Amino acid sequence: MDVAVEGRQAPPTGTLEFPLLQLIVEARNEHGMRQQDWSRYRRYCSTKTQRVRSALHLTHAPEREKTGKAAKGPRRNKRRAAMTPEMKSAANKGRGHQFVRREIALDQVHDTRPLELLLFEAEHSWASAEEIWSQHTDENRAVYRRHSLSRARRAVRHAEQLRELVDALPAVTLPGRAQTLAYVGLVRGALHFIQGRSEETLRVAAVTRQLLTSIAESSPTSRDEALASSFLDTLDAQIRFAAYSLNETDDPYALADRTATPDVCEEVLPGFAELVQQLRSGRQAAPKPLELHWRSQTVPVHTVELYDVVTRAQDEEAVLTRFVQAPTSSTPSERPKSQRTRLTHAERNAKRRGGAGRVRARRTNHAEWDPFDRVLSALTDAEATARELVDENAQALAKTHSTRYEAGGVHLRRAHEWLTYRLLSVRIARNVRLLHDVQLRAQKREARAQSLQQARSVRPQPSQAAAPSQKRPQPGSRAKRVRAEPKAFRRRPGRSGTHRLASERRAQRTLRAQRAAEGQAERRRLRLVPGLAKLLDGIDSSLLAIGGLVMIEGEPDVSNLLEAKRFFYCAALMEYLAQAFVQHGLLGEALILLQRGDLYIRQAEQSLELADGAEDEDTTFPPQLLGGSDALAQRAQGLEQARTEVYSAIAHHHGAVASMRASKSGQTLYFHAQRHVSFDAALVEHALQEAQAQLARGPADASADDAMDTDDMEPMFNDRAPDPMPMSSDSAPFDPANALAEEEERRAEEAPRSRGWFSGWFSRGT
């Protein structure tokens, strides 16, 4: 492939944007270079160049084959004999099947496709060189090295042709010219590096590093800056190895700055000074680099793939913030209606299959998604990308120990932890919002049912019937004389009892309707508990995952705050589960759950005392426990009200216990409950006995005992299946059977002893 520039004039075209670095990064990342698969990348470059050649009519074929297909000859019925390669070569001689060299003329360049053709020709040659060198052994090392260097020199020649064509096109923008010159330096420096020429490698890498630094500083966006920074990182290993080979003990970057003098820069890359001067003169305000902030930590983002996904996640979070802060509409007509995207039949099938691709990324039906779901989708993609980058960096660090990989790995791990923290935080906020929405809808449904029940029960009574109106006087009749004195007596009603029986029947019907409505309300409340328990269990799992992050473990204040929030939601779970167990008649189990809820509240208060200076993290997701919040007090009050309901049920309980494990929802409730407590028969019996004793003593004595127990109580820090009974004074393990036996012995000792018949007779005689 030749470039014809001399004696040609560039056609009048508009501005040509040629983002060379972006094209290279996207092609390498999407076609095998994440796994260092040079063979796959070489095949892609070959297909790419062939496709561009066909579009530009620059294939190495005769002109008559490009104009149209030749007419086929008559079909022969006689079978041909197999032809050898020599026979085929002799038959093809004289038919014009010969190599025709093509050239890219300057006056025929109307867009950037010729530039892309030269770029991917260079990439194809370099990928071929790397693939050949990766297959060498000790026996064929010399031959493979010679072939690999031949392909590498071809890559340098294509890169220089690309630069020559770009310099001859005045329509190419300044960033495109600068990136093309930097690409020539990258390829040439890599060739010197594999040749083992350390001094030339240091010179070319130092000059290219300065040019890429100028490109990064003059980039209009943070993404372009990240692109240039990613190529800057690839030069560090070459500079360090060249300095080591030259026995230089100074800082390799300082050595590179001393090496890249103006004369050396102009000698290595002609036109360097002019390009750098133009970049500096046309430099705009420096773009704000993309950084991830968390407390005192700042994580820079230099990777292009991570930059794209993080930017998308931040945009979706901004939309979510506006959605959460916007006032909720009271009526459905006031809610904004989003326009649904009409999908084709093929796009609907692809979406149903769940396949990813260009169609789904371009025409996603955002009208069907909640803002929380959009943010979770963006953060999930960002976290997966960061995790892949961390794994790739670890694999590269295992192959070659490099300071660049170590520094990049630290930033990538921090970015991955930050994205994981944000993902789990949004997931918790979404679960809390769903929790409130479910409860609000349940309250509205309950209020609507009560209003309907009241409307049915309120009917006009016979005693409330309106008095009949007076009759009009008939024409010609005399008006009745008004009585001067009232009647001395009134007519007494009949004593048949019809009205009394009717009122009793109405009262019975009303009572049956009320009981039926109460039963329906209980069933409705019971149906909510499995869903609420699942949401709260998801919050618990997310908080446990957040607490395991390295960045959280290094901040004791935040760790204690998250632990307090976890205990808060566990206490809420215990309250809902206790209400469900009460509806099934399992009162002892409900008391055990409420005891565990009280323990969670105490543990939350203790953890919250150690969480100082974490106000910013407290506002990340509810509940907000710092800043004078009374969330824990309200949760403790809710547990106390639930305990009062359990005591009331114990006082009026008649022994009817519903089968809870017979239904799937009941099994789900048992699963969530047994993750926190243990329903041992002795523990359940002991809890019921204590509740009955408290009811027998009365509210005053119970409150006094509770105050004494609170003063003498020791905190329990076991998160799973605590013992509701205190441990004995000795170090022996607690046994419920022994505790019951000791209780019976103590009662027998305290009971008054019965006297004999003689002592009784003697006392009566006296």
Stockholm file with secondary structure:
# STOCKHOLM 1.0

chainA/1-766         MDVAVEGRQAPPTGTLEFPLLQLIVEARNEHGMRQQDWSRYRRYCSTKTQRVRSALHLTHAPEREKTGKAAKGPRRNKRRAAMTPEMKSAANKGRGHQFVRREIALDQVHDTRPLELLLFEAEHSWASAEEIWSQHTDENRAVYRRHSLSRARRAVRHAEQLRELVDALPAVTLPGRAQTLAYVGLVRGALHFIQGRSEETLRVAAVTRQLLTSIAESSPTSRDEALASSFLDTLDAQIRFAAYSLNETDDPYALADRTATPDVCEEVLPGFAELVQQLRSGRQAAPKPLELHWRSQTVPVHTVELYDVVTRAQDEEAVLTRFVQAPTSSTPSERPKSQRTRLTHAERNAKRRGGAGRVRARRTNHAEWDPFDRVLSALTDAEATARELVDENAQALAKTHSTRYEAGGVHLRRAHEWLTYRLLSVRIARNVRLLHDVQLRAQKREARAQSLQQARSVRPQPSQAAAPSQKRPQPGSRAKRVRAEPKAFRRRPGRSGTHRLASERRAQRTLRAQRAAEGQAERRRLRLVPGLAKLLDGIDSSLLAIGGLVMIEGEPDVSNLLEAKRFFYCAALMEYLAQAFVQHGLLGEALILLQRGDLYIRQAEQSLELADGAEDEDTTFPPQLLGGSDALAQRAQGLEQARTEVYSAIAHHHGAVASMRASKSGQTLYFHAQRHVSFDAALVEHALQEAQAQLARGPADASADDAMDTDDMEPMFNDRAPDPMPMSSDSAPFDPANALAEEEERRAEEAPRSRGWFSGWFSRGT
#=GR chainA/1-766 SS CEEECTTCCCCCCCCBCCCHHHHHHHHHHHTTGGGTCHHHHHHHHHHHHHHHHHHHTCCSSCHHHHHCCCCCCCCCCSCCCCCCHHHHHHHHTTTTCCCCCCEEEGGGCCSSHHHHHHHHHHHHHHHHHHHHHHTCCSSSHHHHHHHHHHHHHHHHHHHHHHHHHHHHCTTBCHHHHHHHHHHHHHHHHHHHHHHTCHHHHHHHHHHHHHHHHHHHHTCSSHHHHHHHHHHHHHHHHHHHHHHHHTTCCSCHHHHHHHHCCHHHHHHHSTTHHHHHHHHHHTCCSCCCCCEEEETTEEEECCCHHHHHHHHHHHHHHHHHHHHHHSCCCSSGGGSCCCCCCCCCHHHHHHHHHTCCSHHHHHSCCGGGSCHHHHHHHHHHHHHHHHHHHHHHHHHHHHHSCCHHHHHHHHHHHHHHHHHHHHHHHHHHHHHHHHHHHHHHHHHHHHHHHHHHHHHHHCCCCGGGCCCCCCCCCCTTCCCCCCCSSCCSCCCCCCCSCHHHHHHHHHHHHHHHHHHHHHHHHHHHHHHHHHHHHHHHHHHHHHHHHHHTSHHHHTCHHHHHHHHHHHHHHHHHHHHHHHHHHHHTTCHHHHHHHHHHHHHHHHHHHHHHHTCCSCHHHHTSSSCCCSSSCCHHHHHHHHHHHHHHHHHHHHHTCCSCCCCSTTSHHHHHHHHHHHTTCCCCHHHHHHHHHHHHHHHHHCHHHHHHHHHHHHHHCCCCCCCSSCCSSCCCSSSSCCCHHHHHHHHHHHHHHHSCCCCCHHHHHHHHHC
#=GC SS_cons         CEEECTTCCCCCCCCBCCCHHHHHHHHHHHTTGGGTCHHHHHHHHHHHHHHHHHHHTCCSSCHHHHHCCCCCCCCCCSCCCCCCHHHHHHHHTTTTCCCCCCEEEGGGCCSSHHHHHHHHHHHHHHHHHHHHHHTCCSSSHHHHHHHHHHHHHHHHHHHHHHHHHHHHCTTBCHHHHHHHHHHHHHHHHHHHHHHTCHHHHHHHHHHHHHHHHHHHHTCSSHHHHHHHHHHHHHHHHHHHHHHHHTTCCSCHHHHHHHHCCHHHHHHHSTTHHHHHHHHHHTCCSCCCCCEEEETTEEEECCCHHHHHHHHHHHHHHHHHHHHHHSCCCSSGGGSCCCCCCCCCHHHHHHHHHTCCSHHHHHSCCGGGSCHHHHHHHHHHHHHHHHHHHHHHHHHHHHHSCCHHHHHHHHHHHHHHHHHHHHHHHHHHHHHHHHHHHHHHHHHHHHHHHHHHHHHHHCCCCGGGCCCCCCCCCCTTCCCCCCCSSCCSCCCCCCCSCHHHHHHHHHHHHHHHHHHHHHHHHHHHHHHHHHHHHHHHHHHHHHHHHHHTSHHHHTCHHHHHHHHHHHHHHHHHHHHHHHHHHHHTTCHHHHHHHHHHHHHHHHHHHHHHHTCCSCHHHHTSSSCCCSSSCCHHHHHHHHHHHHHHHHHHHHHTCCSCCCCSTTSHHHHHHHHHHHTTCCCCHHHHHHHHHHHHHHHHHCHHHHHHHHHHHHHHCCCCCCCSSCCSSCCCSSSSCCCHHHHHHHHHHHHHHHSCCCCCHHHHHHHHHC
//
